């Protein structure tokens, strides 16, 4: 009879887990896309170059755009 009790306990645990999953699916948490991508380009050399272009343009040095057109 111990097997039946164990099986019943296991089924109760499975049912509880399914109920929890159903709650999560019914009420999904909002996804912050910015937090998901933060740091994803950390070791990318091209990203550093893009940041340098952005800084130059913000400071009024648009010659970087002209140099890029010549390539």
Secondary structure, DSSP 4 states (H G I P E B T S, - for coil): -HHHHHHHHHHHHHHHHHHHHHHHHHTPPPP-HHHHHTTTTTT-HHHHHHHHHHHHHHTT-THHHHHHHH-
